[in-house]
Amino acid sequence: MARHVFRSSEGFLREETEKILAMVGLLEKKDLTADLLSHGDKKRLELAITLGNKPELLLMDEPTAGMGPDETWAIVDLLRRLREDEKLTVLFTEHDMDVVFDIADRISVLHQGMLISEGSPREIQGDEKVRSCYLGSASYSGS
């Protein structure tokens, strides 16, 4: 009898795992070991492991670092879907501003450890302090 109980929980875990792997685009690679995955797929696997814990807040440090354009935009699409479909709050640091402007609803910009601007992507794109610090139009001394 105990064996039957474990068998059903094993099936549930497999089903839940496959659902998460499908969500991140790895279901077709479920039988591969992690060392055979591309860099982008390893990032997807890390995300799948995290999603298995059913987080409400997803913290990420440069989720697209080291990726080519195709992998980068696939991750951007995945993060956007997770935010919308799974109602996840996503907080991340990222140096690729195209990625930031594409995903973020709200942006905080730091320069030398100081908060210099906060706002929507549109507000940040037009902020002179941000432009000065990161586009080199002038030096920012803080204020």
HELIX and SHEET records of a PDB file:
HELIX    1   1 ALA A    2  MET A   23  1                                  22    
HELIX    2   2 LEU A   27  LYS A   29  5                                   3    
HELIX    3   3 ALA A   34  LEU A   36  5                                   3    
HELIX    4   4 HIS A   39  LEU A   51  1                                  13    
HELIX    5   5 PRO A   69  ASP A   85  1                                  17    
HELIX    6   6 MET A   97  ILE A  103  1                                   7    
HELIX    7   7 PRO A  121  GLN A  125  1                                   5    
HELIX    8   8 GLU A  128  LEU A  135  1                                   8    
SHEET    1   A 2 LEU A  57  ASP A  61  0                                        
SHEET    2   A 2 THR A  89  THR A  93  1                                        
SHEET    1   B 2 ILE A 107  HIS A 111  0                                        
SHEET    2   B 2 MET A 114  GLY A 119 -1                                        
END                                                                             
